[in-house]
Amino acid sequence: QVQLRQWGAGLLKPSATLSLTCAVSGGSFSGYYWSWIRQPPGKGLEWIGEVNHSGSTNYNPSLKSRVTISVDTAKNQFSLRLSSVTAADTAVYYCARQMVVGVPGPSDIWGQGTMVTLSS
Amino acid sequence: EIVLMQSPGTLSLSPGERATLSCRASQSLSSYLAWYQHKPGQAPRLLIYGASSRATGIPDRFSGSGSGTDFTLTISRLEPEDFAVYYCQQYGSSPLTFGGGTKVEI
């Protein structure tokens, strides 16, 4: 079955760049959109953006100026970079696969989550 | 951006009872609405997509209904493992957005 495994630095200083990677195993990489979603402590879920196997991206306008989502099809991996982080970026970050339901759909497979904390 | 409002914020129920959760959208979604269950320390779990289709492996006590702007998730008989936070999500328009969540507690 398809599994997502994610990794990256969990402790950052303000103004640094957050970098996370998600590896896809056990299934097809092409034909899907792959997304990043986060949850700040005590708050709800926020969609950050998505990428497909050809590198086409869509971003949340609230983060668009600081976000880059990229794909490495040779390794079946996709990555998130978020620049100029502040305390407001402290959150659990998830990678996820979006179902194909005619449009890029909801997320049916999720990574384990990475807690990213900012500390000066 | 489409805003999703979930109600109530908290639902206090007992095992065996019926839970009815609401999600209202700021504009029509057709049926591009999903529901997730989220427990502490775990990734969210997709329950319902297309407003009413159960995801793979989801028990039939979970059902979704609605279209347009008003949607409902119903848990027919709460099991102990169903106590969690539930989120709705729209995926018909970018950016994808989530509701604020409903906590189902004992």
Interface residues (C-beta under 8 A of the other chain):
Chain A: S35 G44 L45 E46 W47 E50 N58 Y59 N60 P61 S62 Y94 A96 Q98 M99 V101 V103 P104 G105 P106 S107 D108 W110 G111 Q112 G113
Chain B: E1 Y32 A34 Y36 H38 A43 P44 R45 L46 Y49 G50 A55 T56 Y87 Q89 Y91 G92 S94 P95 L96 T97 F98 G99 G100 G101
